Amino acid sequence: MLKNRIFRFLSVFCLMVILASCLTFSTVNADEIVGKMSSVYAYVLNDYLFTYGAMHTDNAGDTIRNNGDGSYDPNGVVYGEIINFDANDNPYLVIFIADKEYDTASCHVWKYNTTSEKAERIAILNIKMSNLQEGEVGVFSLGANNQKRYIIYKSYVNDVLQNTDYYTVIDGETFEYVNAPQVLSEIGVMDFSNSYFHSNVDISNFNENIGQFFDDLKNAAADSVTYENIADRLSDEDEQQIETVLKDVVKYSDFDIANYTSMDEYKKALDVEPNGDRFYLISEAYDLGDEIYYIRFSTDRSYYNYALLRRSDDAENGYQILKVRTDCIPLSDRELKQIKTDYDRNTLLYKKAKGSLKLCKESKYETDTPKETKEPIIQIEKSLSSSARLPIICIGGGIAVALLTILWVYMYSDND
């Protein structure tokens, strides 16, 4: 019957409209912002550690005291944490330091700018330790309630609380509270006076705490890569060939073909003496396309190293060296995609090799544990901005409702 055909057509059409609306709403970029953000924050922390070093004590809870011999100079990064003050999509980097040059105990707050994809320092809370009076102690803490997070500074005189300041971040700007907010939990970070400095977090074992935080940022950047890891699927011949190249590239601490404008400059820059580092193991390998490969590897000195190689018949050992970083911060997914685009325009790249790597269908390394089966991941390209999604969803939903209304009126109308 005509009515049944129209019914089926409208039902299918409504379903397609609804599905299109849902897919538009749920479409996400495979490259999570946390990958690039973690990489950017890792570079910020790296600069702090290079400038100040990491403060450490022999034992957890030890106090650094002024013994009157001029050796009292607390200095270094004490603690770092990623804190989501305002439930923003991009949390903030908070670093606590002591600076002997300026005689200060400080808390620095950084935000990630999604437009420039760079970090911006938005606050410095400084306390000059020598300005504290006899018997006066300053305390930096982190506080929280069910909605927000806070940086808290308290001042005590002879163990009596004198003043409390509360700070938070809202939409990338820091605010100090006039009236004290309700804080349900509070954790001390460091306390100090004009004659002592004490960390409330464990900074023993050369401040293993800050080292682990640094590694967490590196791992978050590395884990954001969405390309398939083909390291375990390389043929023995291809793996040995890549390892031969990596045994040579470990001598470069920081090399990039993009820094050179001629082939002579490029080849001259490659001619450096070995530095004593030894290649150990390929940890990850990713095919970026056009025979460009991103290889992460470990050495006898560092776990975090990488090389970008172009597979070419014109290159020595079959691979042209594009970029090498040792003892470094791994590239995030967003950086990999951008660097691939940049290299596509580089005139110093050799022609890509004919054919491609021969990959095993499965990992060539057997494991005792059964493999976990995973559903295939469908990656949907992000073609609509977030600002355009809501109108499209509303329009799609409106069309679906209108069609369903017409269908209902038609179905309950007389057959005539």
Order of alpha helices (4+ residues) and beta strands (2+ residues): alpha-alpha-beta-beta-beta-beta-beta-beta-beta-beta-beta-beta-beta-alpha-alpha-beta-alpha-beta-beta-beta-beta-alpha-alpha
